[in-house]
Amino acid sequence: MNITLKRTDEQVALVKAMASKNRDTAYEAQAAVAEFMGPILAEVVNNAPSLSSLFTTLSFDHEDNPSIPLDLYYDVTDEDYITIWSQNVPGGLPTNTVQPTQSELKFTTYRLDSAVEFDKKYAQRSRLDVVSKSMTRLAQEILLKQERTSANLILGSLAKAKTNGKTHILSSSSTGKLGLADFNNLLAHAKRIHASWSGGTPASRSRGITDVVCSPEVVAGLRSLAFNPVYEGNTGSHYPATDEMRKEFYNSAGVPDIYGISIMELNEMGVGQRYNDVFDAIQGRDSRFDTSEDEIVLGIDRTRESLIRGVAVDADFGSEFQLNVDDQYSVRQSRIGYYGAVEEGRMVLDDRALTGFVLCGGATGVTEWDGACASTKGEAGNAVPTPTYT
């Protein structure tokens, strides 16, 4: 993420005016920069390739008391009561609330804020790079807070989700690897979760999963399918991938598309990484998830409007990012400061859109993950027949 101000005569004059000895002139110039940069910062944060970008934005007026009519997000034949996951504070653990589908959901919003300041001499010397880097830092800090808030909500909802007596997480079929059989199993498992209100086939049949969020190591393992034999963990056998499959993996610019499922790579995913630790903490002390060996892989169905981000829009400037001049600095301090905030609330309206894998570093045990990766938890098996290639 990098914000760059183009060096034009107008921009140079505006930055110089920020350091004017006339207080009114300086404040007007600083306020003009805030008004100009607010929408840009909002756009940069929202378009960053991150976990928080998976949420659908629902805008509301800053002075509004927001709510969501749940009946518009669920089929009329769905269950009478549903489970909603949300957070009361930024970065907090998700809490579930049972709501009837024919009701208004009132959700809690919170402020994610940041502040930055720089020496006035940089404005006097028309250092647009310093102003640009300061705005970039503001956006980075807001994005970091959004990422951690989103991770806690999504991974917490996934860890506790249960539909039709089934958990939403599977064990990988082979030790520490993700293969074709795992994607096949996940698609079948997602369809079982997405049953109709009567437990049968729904009228509108979705694929159940559109995106997988995983670590760079998992993506490296998928890339290796282009030159390594495909390994089937349950049978212990190897079989060659077809030439067409290898060519598709090789030509996919390093990020393969498996069964039409898009792959999203995040450095925070993986053994010993931040989101792995979040999942482990949410599991609780009864879980035998080992962050030094095991890792969580997240699956999301983006065809369902499940991940919702309600965000307040500033009435004066029409921007989600409220950027203001920080007037705490006196003339003697020779500093220029800005502070900004986003007021938002995130929720999961339908946890059936969340599935995933646990890649066990030790022996795998069960197809449907039950909180442990030890081999004593059960016999290895597949949810669906494994395809073979000759």
Helices and strands as residue ranges (DSSP letters): H 9-17, H 23-47, G 51-54, E 56-61, E 67-69, G 70-72, E 81-86, E 95-100, E 104-106, E 110-119, H 120-124, H 128-160, E 162-163, E 166-167, E 169-171, H 180-193, E 211-214, H 216-223, G 224-226, E 230-232, E 237-239, H 243-250, E 262-265, H 274-283, E 295-300, E 307-313, E 322-326, G 331-333, E 335-348, G 351-353, E 354-359, G 375-377
